[in-house]
Amino acid sequence: MQTVFDHTIRQHLIDRIGQIKESNKAEWGQMNVHQMLKHNTYWNEWILGKDAHTYKQTFLGKIFGKIALKRMIKNEEPFDKNIPTSEQFKAKNQFSDLEAEKLKWISLLKEYKNFNNPEFVHDFFGTMTKEQIGILVHKHSDHHLRQFGI
């Protein structure tokens, strides 16, 4: 399974992020390229334990989370298009510096080399192993890069 904890996989994601341009348009979903970048930087900060995040699994997650997680990371298939995201991860505002946000996402991905966030609880999937986190981060990043044709 491809994981963000593998240097080669991580570098491939970083190379793809470097290809993002202002002119990229979404092939599905409602995000524009700025919102996608902001979504990914915030989401990775959450996984990595940056800032003051509250980690709590939702009620529905407690019922369906583990089943959904196993389904999503059981093989190399990419995530489906148009999968829902939690409200907290929806980027509502645009920002002006596309290149700075790309560099921020790249910097966050590099931090997975030394990942350590024992407090992390996914809001839907609940507690996860490091292996599950690595696969999820790779698939999530790949999903949004494919969303914009990268």
N, C-alpha and C positions, 0 to 999 in steps of 0.2 A: 504494500500500500504506500502511496505517496504521502509524505509527511513534511511539514514545514521544518521539522527537526533535522532533515537531511540537507546538508549544505548545497548539493547540486540542485535539488528541488527548490530550495529557498532562493538560490541565485537565479534560477529560471523565472520565478515569480518577479523578482526584482528587475530583471531584464525586460519583462513584459510591462511592468509599471512604467519603466522608462520610455515606452512607446506611446503612452497616453498623450493625446493632444486635445486642445480646445475643441477641435472639429469632430471628435468622436461622438457619435450619436448612439443611444441605446437601441439595441435590437429587440429588447423586450423591457417591460416594466416602466415605471414612471420617473425614475431618477435621471437627472442630467449628469454629465461627467463630473461637475463640481460636487454634487450631492453624493455621488458614488465614492469619490475620494474621501470626503468628510466622513461618510458612513464607515468606510474601512479603517480610517485612522482612529475614530472613536471606538469602534468594535475591537480593534487590536489592543488599544489602551485598556479596555475592559478585561480582555483575556489576560493580558500581561500584569494587571494589577496596578496600573498607573492611576494617579488621582485617588479620590475617595469614592469608590464604587461600593454599593450595597449588593451583596450576592444572596439572592433568594430565589428559589424555584417557585414558579406559579402553581396554583392548584391543578390546572389542566396538565401542566408538566409533570406533576407528581403521579398523575394517572397514566399519561401516554408518553412521557418523555423518553424513558429508556427504550421503549419499542421503536419510537421514531428515530432515535440516535442510531440504534443498530441497523435500521433500514437505510439510513443516509450514509453510513460509513462502511457498509459491509463489503463493498467492492469498489473498483476504480471508476464506476460510472459517475459523471458529473451531476451536480445538483440539477433538479428540474428548474425550468424557467418559472418565474413569477411565484416563488415560494414566499410566504409572508414573513415579515420581520416585526420584531417588537417595536412598539411606539418609541421607546427610548433610543432606538438606533436609526430612526428616520431623520435624515438631515433636511431641515426645512429652509435654512438660509444658505445662500451662495456665499462664497468668499472670493477674493479677488486674485489670489496668487496660486495658480494651478501648479506651478513648479515647486513651490514651497510645500504644498500638501503632498505632492508625489514624494518629495524627499523625506517628509515626515513618515509616510507609510513605509517607505524603504527602510528607514532607520528602525522603525518598530519591528519589521520582519527580521532584521539583523539581530534583534534582542532575543529571538527565539533560540539562538545558539546557546544561551545560558538561562533558559526558561526555568522559573521557580515561582509559582504562585499557588501555594497549598490552600489558600483561602477561596480559590475560584469555584463557583457553583454557577452553572449555566442556568439562565432564567427559565428555560423549558426542559433541557435534558438533565439538569441536576448535576451531581458530582460526576466527574469524568476522570479517567486515567490520563496520564501524560500522552500515551499513545493515541487515545481517542481525540485529545485536544489537537495534537499534531496533524492528524488526518482532517479534522474539521476545519482547522485554520487553512490548510492547503485547499480544500474543496471550496471553502467560502471565498477565498481570494480568487481562485480560478473561475468561479461562478461569475463574479463581478467583472473580471477582465474579459471573459467571453461575452458578457452582456454588452460590452462596448467594442466587440470585434477584435480583441487583442488576445 
